Amino acid sequence: MDVLLHHYWRSSSSWRVRWALAIKGIAYRSHAVDLLKGEQADGAYVAEKSPMGFVPCLEIDGRALTESMAILELLEELHPQPALLPKVPWRRARVRQLAELINSGTQPLQNLAVLRHRSSEPAEQKAWARHWIARGLAAVERELGVVASEGIEGPYAAGEAITMADLYLVPQLYNARRFDVDLAPFPRIVAAETAALATDAAKASHPDAFKPA
């Protein structure tokens, strides 16, 4: 199987996919797409890879797939182990819920395209991002309390194993620090992040490992 990942080093969506590939031990070729230079808007990339001009885009044997949730679901089906979704239906639904709080309710509101559309002033962009990230993390913190009340113990976001919930939550915290979000109100989230970042797959896929020289 030939796997090619189009990604940007600091993109939280890209990190999710790199992390999943690392967890599942899937070898891949890497193609960096520089968002700050606008390479994601290149005509060929949009026409052939990503219709929205986003990263990541994962190509498997020449077939391109975008949107991190779709990519992670595909990887889960093609390589079920190690699993990123629990077998128990309610627990699986909780993991998807936690992931979507970030994927749908938080990250899109602070991505580069939205920030640039919102304002050309860095201070205004930062304030906007900080507001929506804090709002999303507050929702996740509440839901981690619900998960705990259901008897699902850590150390990770949704139990004793890394799940898709961690793959969405931890990269968002990387962004939160970039925008100076106060993380003190989110102790459950920070504890889950600490545990997740200690794993080999998190370290191998971390943005710092792909930062341009």
TORKOL-358450 format. One record per residue (C-alpha): residue in three letters; chain; y, z, x. Coordinates in Angstrom, 3 decimals. Layout:
# TORKOL-358450
{'ALA','A',{Y,Z,X}};
...
***
This chain:
# TORKOL-358450
{'MET','A',{0.000,0.000,0.000}};
{'ASP','A',{3.344,-1.063,1.440}};
{'VAL','A',{6.159,1.300,0.477}};
{'LEU','A',{9.849,0.717,1.184}};
{'LEU','A',{12.540,3.213,0.216}};
{'HIS','A',{16.167,2.157,-0.149}};
{'HIS','A',{18.210,5.353,0.055}};
{'TYR','A',{21.331,7.135,1.281}};
{'TRP','A',{20.963,10.181,3.492}};
{'ARG','A',{23.188,12.499,1.421}};
{'SER','A',{22.206,11.249,-2.041}};
{'SER','A',{20.499,14.008,-4.010}};
{'SER','A',{18.543,11.415,-5.964}};
{'SER','A',{17.301,9.911,-2.714}};
{'TRP','A',{16.299,13.311,-1.383}};
{'ARG','A',{14.146,13.923,-4.456}};
{'VAL','A',{12.123,10.804,-3.743}};
{'ARG','A',{11.869,11.389,0.021}};
{'TRP','A',{10.639,14.896,-0.756}};
{'ALA','A',{7.994,13.685,-3.180}};
{'LEU','A',{6.768,11.117,-0.668}};
{'ALA','A',{6.533,13.841,1.981}};
{'ILE','A',{4.661,16.231,-0.309}};
{'LYS','A',{2.152,13.555,-1.239}};
{'GLY','A',{1.781,12.321,2.327}};
{'ILE','A',{2.807,8.766,1.496}};
{'ALA','A',{3.977,6.740,4.482}};
{'TYR','A',{6.984,4.529,3.833}};
{'ARG','A',{9.514,2.296,5.513}};
{'SER','A',{13.147,3.324,5.255}};
{'HIS','A',{16.216,1.210,4.493}};
{'ALA','A',{19.539,3.043,4.567}};
{'VAL','A',{22.138,1.978,1.988}};
{'ASP','A',{25.611,3.245,2.920}};
{'LEU','A',{27.311,4.303,-0.311}};
{'LEU','A',{30.658,4.965,1.356}};
{'LYS','A',{30.738,1.383,2.611}};
{'GLY','A',{29.788,0.071,-0.837}};
{'GLU','A',{26.496,-1.455,0.273}};
{'GLN','A',{24.944,-0.437,-3.075}};
{'ALA','A',{27.234,-2.972,-4.779}};
{'ASP','A',{26.025,-5.860,-2.637}};
{'GLY','A',{25.180,-8.789,-4.865}};
{'ALA','A',{21.651,-9.256,-3.564}};
{'TYR','A',{20.837,-5.547,-3.807}};
{'VAL','A',{22.031,-5.407,-7.418}};
{'ALA','A',{20.345,-8.649,-8.387}};
{'GLU','A',{17.011,-7.976,-6.709}};
{'LYS','A',{16.641,-4.197,-6.408}};
{'SER','A',{18.900,-1.963,-8.498}};
{'PRO','A',{20.675,-3.315,-11.595}};
{'MET','A',{23.085,-0.348,-11.669}};
{'GLY','A',{23.747,-0.529,-7.948}};
{'PHE','A',{22.320,2.932,-7.354}};
{'VAL','A',{19.970,4.539,-4.876}};
{'PRO','A',{17.161,5.286,-4.567}};
{'CYS','A',{15.096,2.182,-5.091}};
{'LEU','A',{11.412,2.337,-4.209}};
{'GLU','A',{9.475,-0.830,-3.541}};
{'ILE','A',{5.683,-0.673,-3.715}};
{'ASP','A',{3.931,-3.854,-2.622}};
{'GLY','A',{7.108,-5.786,-3.348}};
{'ARG','A',{7.736,-4.354,-6.843}};
{'ALA','A',{11.066,-2.516,-7.092}};
{'LEU','A',{11.603,0.600,-9.213}};
{'THR','A',{14.818,2.559,-9.661}};
{'GLU','A',{15.771,5.889,-11.278}};
{'SER','A',{14.362,8.943,-9.526}};
{'MET','A',{12.594,10.340,-12.584}};
{'ALA','A',{10.690,7.099,-13.142}};
{'ILE','A',{9.851,6.942,-9.438}};
{'LEU','A',{8.539,10.518,-9.332}};
{'GLU','A',{6.475,9.986,-12.472}};
{'LEU','A',{4.950,6.858,-10.945}};
{'LEU','A',{4.131,8.634,-7.698}};
{'GLU','A',{2.541,11.442,-9.702}};
{'GLU','A',{0.290,8.960,-11.469}};
{'LEU','A',{-0.591,6.936,-8.386}};
{'HIS','A',{-1.125,10.026,-6.183}};
{'PRO','A',{-1.908,12.981,-8.477}};
{'GLN','A',{-2.416,15.453,-5.627}};
{'PRO','A',{-0.592,17.525,-4.594}};
{'ALA','A',{0.677,17.713,-8.163}};
{'LEU','A',{4.361,17.966,-8.975}};
{'LEU','A',{3.718,18.710,-12.642}};
{'PRO','A',{1.605,21.620,-13.920}};
{'LYS','A',{-1.480,20.890,-16.013}};
{'VAL','A',{-0.621,23.339,-18.820}};
{'PRO','A',{1.474,21.417,-21.401}};
{'TRP','A',{4.145,24.080,-21.957}};
{'ARG','A',{4.584,24.674,-18.243}};
{'ARG','A',{4.756,20.929,-17.650}};
{'ALA','A',{7.442,20.673,-20.325}};
{'ARG','A',{9.407,23.508,-18.724}};
{'VAL','A',{9.376,21.717,-15.383}};
{'ARG','A',{10.618,18.520,-16.994}};
{'GLN','A',{13.302,20.501,-18.841}};
{'LEU','A',{14.569,22.086,-15.627}};
{'ALA','A',{14.589,18.714,-13.894}};
{'GLU','A',{16.497,17.072,-16.725}};
{'LEU','A',{19.162,19.789,-16.771}};
{'ILE','A',{20.064,18.459,-13.335}};
{'ASN','A',{19.082,14.814,-13.750}};
{'SER','A',{20.868,14.211,-17.058}};
{'GLY','A',{23.247,17.117,-17.515}};
{'THR','A',{24.677,17.770,-14.070}};
{'GLN','A',{24.218,15.237,-11.280}};
{'PRO','A',{25.560,12.135,-13.089}};
{'LEU','A',{28.879,13.892,-13.755}};
{'GLN','A',{29.552,14.397,-10.051}};
{'ASN','A',{28.159,11.284,-8.442}};
{'LEU','A',{30.383,9.053,-6.333}};
{'ALA','A',{31.094,6.431,-8.990}};
{'VAL','A',{32.190,9.036,-11.535}};
{'LEU','A',{34.380,10.905,-9.042}};
{'ARG','A',{36.147,7.704,-8.021}};
{'HIS','A',{36.654,6.696,-11.648}};
{'ARG','A',{37.987,10.149,-12.474}};
{'SER','A',{40.604,10.240,-9.737}};
{'SER','A',{41.609,8.870,-6.363}};
{'GLU','A',{42.724,12.346,-5.271}};
{'PRO','A',{40.075,14.277,-3.293}};
{'ALA','A',{41.274,17.638,-4.624}};
{'GLU','A',{40.929,16.492,-8.234}};
{'GLN','A',{37.522,14.981,-7.526}};
{'LYS','A',{36.361,18.242,-5.984}};
{'ALA','A',{37.607,20.358,-8.879}};
{'TRP','A',{35.896,18.058,-11.386}};
{'ALA','A',{32.597,18.155,-9.518}};
{'ARG','A',{32.763,21.917,-9.044}};
{'HIS','A',{33.245,22.472,-12.785}};
{'TRP','A',{30.270,20.386,-13.876}};
{'ILE','A',{27.942,21.604,-11.138}};
{'ALA','A',{28.682,25.249,-11.980}};
{'ARG','A',{28.110,24.523,-15.673}};
{'GLY','A',{24.745,22.905,-14.957}};
{'LEU','A',{23.585,25.624,-12.594}};
{'ALA','A',{24.461,28.279,-15.167}};
{'ALA','A',{22.142,26.552,-17.622}};
{'VAL','A',{19.352,26.340,-15.045}};
{'GLU','A',{19.779,30.015,-14.095}};
{'ARG','A',{19.378,30.968,-17.739}};
{'GLU','A',{16.260,28.849,-18.102}};
{'LEU','A',{14.708,30.305,-14.957}};
{'GLY','A',{14.997,33.634,-16.742}};
{'VAL','A',{13.137,32.134,-19.689}};
{'VAL','A',{10.444,30.833,-17.339}};
{'ALA','A',{10.050,34.305,-15.836}};
{'SER','A',{9.844,35.876,-19.307}};
{'GLU','A',{6.931,33.549,-20.048}};
{'GLY','A',{5.016,35.060,-17.143}};
{'ILE','A',{5.549,32.209,-14.699}};
{'GLU','A',{6.143,33.882,-11.356}};
{'GLY','A',{7.851,32.302,-8.322}};
{'PRO','A',{8.606,31.988,-5.502}};
{'TYR','A',{9.621,28.475,-6.543}};
{'ALA','A',{11.615,27.362,-9.560}};
{'ALA','A',{8.645,27.166,-11.903}};
{'GLY','A',{5.784,29.027,-10.311}};
{'GLU','A',{3.708,29.380,-7.190}};
{'ALA','A',{3.860,25.689,-6.240}};
{'ILE','A',{6.669,23.207,-5.635}};
{'THR','A',{7.274,21.089,-8.730}};
{'MET','A',{9.680,18.394,-9.846}};
{'ALA','A',{11.997,21.220,-10.880}};
{'ASP','A',{12.528,22.132,-7.223}};
{'LEU','A',{12.977,18.496,-6.223}};
{'TYR','A',{15.913,18.242,-8.620}};
{'LEU','A',{17.383,21.708,-8.208}};
{'VAL','A',{17.497,22.091,-4.424}};
{'PRO','A',{19.348,18.829,-3.658}};
{'GLN','A',{21.892,19.789,-6.309}};
{'LEU','A',{22.560,23.007,-4.421}};
{'TYR','A',{23.231,20.934,-1.297}};
{'ASN','A',{25.922,19.169,-3.330}};
{'ALA','A',{27.166,22.446,-4.780}};
{'ARG','A',{27.974,23.742,-1.309}};
{'ARG','A',{29.762,20.506,-0.437}};
{'PHE','A',{32.063,21.119,-3.399}};
{'ASP','A',{32.466,24.858,-2.723}};
{'VAL','A',{30.678,26.074,-5.838}};
{'ASP','A',{30.247,29.850,-5.884}};
{'LEU','A',{26.484,30.441,-5.964}};
{'ALA','A',{26.685,34.229,-6.329}};
{'PRO','A',{26.113,34.069,-10.128}};
{'PHE','A',{22.805,32.237,-9.605}};
{'PRO','A',{20.393,34.579,-7.777}};
{'ARG','A',{17.223,33.102,-9.279}};
{'ILE','A',{18.274,29.625,-8.215}};
{'VAL','A',{19.146,30.674,-4.671}};
{'ALA','A',{15.838,32.532,-4.288}};
{'ALA','A',{13.894,29.455,-5.398}};
{'GLU','A',{15.907,27.289,-3.019}};
{'THR','A',{15.207,29.589,-0.079}};
{'ALA','A',{11.471,29.416,-0.709}};
{'ALA','A',{11.469,25.643,-1.186}};
{'LEU','A',{13.520,24.892,1.928}};
{'ALA','A',{11.010,26.790,4.062}};
{'THR','A',{8.324,24.181,3.348}};
{'ASP','A',{7.523,21.398,5.794}};
{'ALA','A',{8.064,18.632,3.230}};
{'ALA','A',{11.546,19.919,2.384}};
{'LYS','A',{12.493,19.966,6.056}};
{'ALA','A',{11.104,16.470,6.676}};
{'SER','A',{13.035,14.997,3.739}};
{'HIS','A',{16.262,16.997,4.133}};
{'PRO','A',{19.521,15.018,4.425}};
{'ASP','A',{20.120,16.417,7.892}};
{'ALA','A',{16.975,14.631,9.071}};
{'PHE','A',{18.473,11.278,7.971}};
{'LYS','A',{22.119,11.805,8.811}};
{'PRO','A',{23.465,8.845,10.806}};
{'ALA','A',{24.115,9.580,14.448}};
***
